[in-house]
Amino acid sequence: MSNFLSTPALSAQQKAKTLGIPVLSRSQYLEVAASLFGYEQYKLMKPSLPGIESGLKRADAALILDVGSANRRAYRLLGDDHANFKAAKQNVELLVDELRSLPAGPLYMSEDDFYLDHVQPFYEAHFLSQLNTNPQVSAEHDKVREHCSRVEYQDSDFIKPVWVSREVWEVSLGVSIEAPKRTGTHNESDEYLLAWCEAQFQKLDRAIVSTRIHFLDARAQATRFYNTTSFGERIL
């Protein structure tokens, strides 16, 4: 029975034949598509196809493809021959090109690309708002001699890969909130906040998330900077 993946699989196969590269069967392209969508096998994905198709039509949906898993799957399907490594990647690229028209929203080739569009532009405003709305952060801010108003990125991490997380996908964020720059360098009297929080996105399926971001309350620690080899000392 045909479904919304049938046409992309057929088109990718026809293009592979035109290019003269080793070609997968249509059923094998569906297996590769399952890997792109975060599924181990197409038969596991098949019952979810109506929900996946519905999720892709949402205006706030983003599709984050598991390209690494798909490359490995295509390589195995072509025969695990080193000569087929390039052909496996080419077959995946052809299939991805055919899938680009499916989501109403953006398609991403990695979690990092999604982060750049849907987390990075928003976390600074969230942390600054917490200075006034979050009692724990505000109390730590009161321990710092100067008013902190400049957010500096420190760290971020995906708590779980998007394809294995359940109802929500979480991204952890760590920043320093500092006083406005004057000299451009730290000195022994510098005091600032270390702050961290999680950003959440609703899961619509294994590889489909809502782009609507939800920040959890931040936590903060007043800190005194010593030198570039130290993370500083907590201000009690």
C-alpha positions in Angstrom: 0.0 0.0 0.0 1.4 3.4 -1.0 1.9 6.2 1.6 3.5 9.6 1.7 7.0 8.1 1.6 6.3 6.0 -1.5 6.9 8.8 -4.0 10.1 10.1 -2.4 11.5 6.5 -2.4 10.6 6.0 -6.1 12.0 9.4 -7.1 15.3 8.8 -5.2 15.6 5.4 -6.9 15.1 6.8 -10.4 17.7 9.5 -9.8 20.2 7.0 -8.5 19.7 5.0 -11.7 20.3 8.1 -13.8 23.5 8.8 -11.9 24.7 5.3 -12.4 25.4 4.6 -8.7 24.5 1.3 -6.9 20.8 1.5 -6.4 18.6 0.4 -3.5 15.2 -1.2 -4.0 12.1 0.8 -3.2 11.6 -1.3 0.0 15.2 -0.6 1.0 14.7 3.1 0.5 11.7 2.9 2.9 14.1 1.2 5.4 16.5 4.1 5.0 13.6 6.6 5.4 12.7 4.8 8.7 16.3 5.4 9.9 16.1 9.1 8.9 12.9 9.3 11.0 14.5 7.7 14.0 13.1 4.2 13.6 15.1 0.9 13.7 13.0 -0.7 11.0 10.3 0.4 8.6 7.8 -2.2 10.1 8.1 -0.4 13.4 7.5 3.0 11.7 4.6 1.9 9.6 1.8 2.0 12.3 2.9 5.5 13.1 2.7 6.8 9.5 -0.7 8.6 9.9 0.5 10.4 13.0 3.8 11.3 11.3 2.1 12.7 8.2 -0.2 14.7 10.4 2.7 16.1 12.5 4.6 17.1 9.4 1.6 19.3 8.3 1.7 21.4 11.5 3.0 24.9 10.9 5.1 24.7 14.0 6.7 21.4 13.2 10.4 20.8 12.4 11.8 17.6 11.1 15.3 16.6 12.4 16.7 13.8 10.3 19.0 11.1 11.7 21.4 11.2 8.8 24.1 9.2 10.5 21.8 6.2 11.1 20.5 6.4 7.6 24.0 6.4 6.1 24.9 3.3 8.1 21.6 1.6 7.1 22.2 2.3 3.4 25.7 1.0 3.6 24.6 -2.3 5.2 21.8 -2.6 2.6 24.3 -2.1 -0.3 26.5 -4.9 1.1 29.0 -3.6 3.7 31.6 -3.2 0.9 34.0 -0.3 1.4 33.5 0.6 -2.2 29.8 1.2 -1.4 30.4 3.8 1.3 30.2 6.8 -1.0 27.2 5.3 -2.8 25.4 4.8 0.5 25.8 8.5 1.3 24.7 9.5 -2.2 21.5 7.4 -1.9 20.7 9.0 1.4 21.3 12.5 0.0 18.9 11.7 -2.9 16.2 10.5 -0.5 16.6 13.5 1.8 16.2 15.9 -1.2 12.9 14.1 -2.0 11.7 14.5 1.6 12.3 18.2 1.8 8.8 19.1 0.5 7.1 16.9 3.2 7.2 19.2 6.3 5.2 22.4 6.5 8.1 23.7 8.6 11.9 23.4 8.4 13.9 20.3 7.8 17.2 19.9 9.6 20.1 17.6 9.0 21.3 17.7 12.6 20.3 18.7 16.1 22.9 21.4 16.1 21.3 23.1 13.1 17.9 23.1 14.9 19.7 24.6 18.0 21.0 27.5 15.9 17.6 28.5 14.7 15.3 27.7 17.7 17.4 27.9 20.9 20.4 30.3 20.4 18.3 33.4 19.4 16.1 33.1 22.6 18.1 32.0 25.6 19.7 35.4 26.4 16.3 37.1 26.9 15.2 34.2 29.1 18.2 34.4 31.4 17.9 38.2 31.7 14.2 38.0 32.5 15.0 35.5 35.3 17.0 38.3 37.1 13.7 39.9 38.0 11.1 37.1 37.9 13.0 34.2 39.5 13.5 34.6 43.3 16.5 32.2 43.5 18.3 33.9 40.6 17.4 37.4 42.0 18.8 36.4 45.5 22.1 35.3 44.0 22.2 38.5 41.9 21.9 40.5 45.1 25.2 39.0 46.3 27.1 40.4 43.2 28.5 44.0 43.6 27.5 45.1 40.2 24.3 44.8 38.1 24.7 41.9 35.7 23.2 42.5 32.2 25.4 40.7 29.7 24.9 37.0 28.9 27.9 35.0 27.8 27.5 31.5 26.5 29.3 28.8 28.4 27.9 25.4 27.5 24.9 23.5 26.0 24.0 19.9 25.6 21.2 17.7 24.3 20.1 15.7 27.4 19.0 12.9 25.1 19.2 12.6 21.3 16.0 13.9 19.8 15.1 10.6 18.3 15.0 8.7 21.6 13.4 11.3 23.9 9.7 10.9 24.7 7.1 13.6 25.2 9.6 16.4 25.3 13.1 17.0 24.0 15.4 18.9 26.4 18.4 21.1 25.8 20.5 22.1 28.8 22.1 25.6 28.7 24.8 27.2 30.8 25.8 30.8 30.8 27.5 33.5 32.8 25.7 36.8 33.4 28.1 39.6 33.9 28.4 43.3 34.3 28.8 45.3 31.1 32.3 45.2 29.7 34.5 48.2 30.4 38.2 47.1 30.1 37.6 44.0 28.1 39.4 41.8 30.6 38.6 40.2 34.0 40.3 41.3 37.1 40.4 39.9 40.7 37.3 42.0 41.8 35.1 40.7 39.0 31.9 39.1 40.2 29.2 37.5 38.1 26.4 34.9 38.0 26.8 31.4 36.7 23.3 30.3 35.5 21.8 27.3 33.9 18.4 26.0 32.8 16.7 23.6 30.3 14.8 24.5 27.2 12.0 22.0 26.2 10.3 21.2 22.9 7.2 19.1 22.5 7.8 15.9 20.6 5.3 15.1 17.8 7.1 11.9 16.7 10.6 10.6 17.0 12.2 13.0 14.5 9.5 15.7 14.6 9.3 18.4 17.3 7.4 21.6 17.8 9.5 24.7 17.3 7.7 26.4 20.2 10.3 26.7 22.9 9.5 26.4 26.7 12.2 27.4 29.2 12.3 26.0 32.7 13.2 28.2 35.6 16.9 28.9 35.7 19.2 28.3 38.7 22.1 30.6 39.5 25.2 30.9 41.6 27.0 34.2 42.5 30.7 33.7 41.6 33.9 35.7 42.0 36.4 35.4 39.2 40.1 34.8 40.0 42.0 33.9 36.8 41.7 32.2 33.4 42.6 28.8 34.9 39.9 28.8 37.5 36.1 28.7 37.4 36.1 31.1 40.3 34.8 30.9 43.9 31.2 30.8 44.9 30.0 33.9 46.8 28.1 32.8 49.9 
